[in-house]
Structures are given as structure tokens and as C-alpha cells.
Amino acid sequence: MLYLVIGAGLLALLVSLGRAGSWSRMKGEGWRVAFGAGAIAVFSAAAFLGIRGAWGTSLVLLVVGLGLATAARGQRARPQARAPQVVSGLTAREARDILGVSEGASPEQIQAAYGRLIRMAHPDKGGTAGLAAQLNAARDRLLKR
């Protein structure tokens, strides 16, 4: 009976917070901590009741605990991927330094150096979009594309 009263009080608290728009008043990440602690308490009560044989109440508390745990995770703002900056004004010397080729390198040597470096620096292989953009700009500058 005590667990039902605690669950009803928790439900009333959540409804009142949602209705009053209090989510915005809770500063920082404090509400995540509160929901996480509430989820732990509800899971503990569900485990205790499950051990005692009250399976119905235990399942209800597990569902409530999952709801609290999900709410505690919340939606974090993910950083937006920025478009790689196109390197403009790249000199031939800078382009050769980026690709690691000599001054008299042939187009085949430039393309081979580019291929070797882009395989390591491609964003799909763990590299960054900025480094891949620099490699592309250096290749384009040396091959005059």
C-alpha cells in the first residue's frame, strides 16, 4: 500500500511539473538527476516487491521506472555538423606541403599521394571533414581543377 501512495505522489508531482511549465524553471541538469534518482528508487521498490511475490505491483513499478529513466535521459542538443570550409587561396607550395610531394611531382604522383592520405583522413574512416577538405583543395590546386 505504501508503494502505491509513493507512486501516486510521484505521478502527481510529474503531472504538476508538466502542467505548470516548471521544466523550464528547473535550472541546468538538476531535473535529470532527480529523475534518475527517482528511477533508481522505483526500480529498488519493484525488485523488493518482486522478491516478496507481488508480481503485479512489481511490473507496474518497473514500467514507471522505465518511464523515469527515459525522461532522465532527455533530449540533449547534438552539435550540428559544420560544412567543411573550402580552403581558398591555397598556394602551390602549401598544397605540395599538405600532400607531401616534391616541386616537380607528376600528376600521377600527386594523385597517388592524395589517394594514400585521403584513405586515412576520410571522415568515414575516422578522419575529419576539415582535413579531407584540405586534401581535396591541395589536389585540385596542384592538378589545376
N, C-alpha and C positions, 0 to 999 in steps of 0.2 A: 504494500500500500504506500509506503514511504517513497518508493521509486516512482510510482505514478504521480505523486504530488510534486516530486522534483522535476519529472519530465514535463508536467503541466506548467510549472513555473518557468522552466526553460523555454517552452513553446510560447508562453505569454510574453516573455522578455524579447524573444526574436520577433514576434509579431509587432510588439510596440516599437522596437527599434526600426523595423522596416516601415511602419506606418508614419512615424514621426520624422522620417528622413534623417535619423541620427547617424546613419552610416557616414555621412559627410562630416559630422561633428567629431567622430572618433579620429583622433589625430594619428598620423603615421600608420604603423603596422600593429597597433595595440589590439585592434579587433581580431586580427589573425591569431594572435597569441591567446586571446580569450576564447575564441572558437576552438583552437587546438586543445587548450586545457579542458574545455567542456567535452570535446570528443573523447579525450582520454578518460575522463570521469564516467562518461556514459558507457564506453567500452568496458571499463572495470566493473560497473554495475551489471552489465549484460553477462560478463564472464561469471560473476558471483552468482547471479540468478540461474545461469545455465548449469553451474555445478550443483546448485540446490535443487534442480529439477524443474524450474519454472521456465519451460522452453518457449512458451508463447510470449511472455513478457521479455524474455531474453532476445528473441528475434526482433521484437518491436524496438528495443533499445539499440540493437545492432543497426537497424535502419536509421534511427535517429543519429547515432554516432557517425555513420557514413555520411549523412547529410551535413553534420557539423564539420567533419574532416574535409569534405568537398568545399564547403564555404570557407574554411580556414585557408585553403589553397588559393582561392580567389583568382582573379584575372590580373596578372602582372602585365604592365606595359612592356611589350617587347621592343627592343631597339629596332628602328627601321633601318633596313639595309640601304646604305647610300650608294648611289650610282658611282662607279669609279670615275675619278677625274681624268679627263683626257690630258695627257701631257703634251702641251703645245709649246712651241719654241725650243724643242729639243735640238741641240747641236749635234753634228755628226760625231764629234769626239765623245759627247755624253752617251750617245746611242751605242758607240763601239764599246765604251766602258761598261755599259749595262749588259750588253751581250757577251762581252769578253772576247772580242775578235780584234785582229790587227787592222792597221790602216788600209792595207791592200787586200782585204778579205774578199773572196769571190761571193757572188750571190748564193752559191751552194753552201759555202762555209757559214754565211750569215744565217741561212735557213736551218742548217744543222744545229748551230748554236742556239737559235731560237727554239727549235723543237726540243732540244735537251733541257733547256731551262723551263719552258712552259710546262713540260711534263711534271716537273717538281713544284712549280709555283701556281698551277691552275687551282682556282677555288674549289673545284670538285675533289682535288687531291690534298686538300689541307692548306693550300696557299691562300693568299688574299687577292681580292679583286683589284686592289691598287697596284700590286706588284705585277699582276697579269697585264694590266693596262699599260704599265711602263714597258714591259717586254714587247707588247704589241706596237706601241709607239716607236720604240727603238728599231724594231724590224721594219716598220713602214718607212721610217726616216732613211734607213740605210738602203732599202730597196726602192726608195722613191715612189711609194704607192700613193 
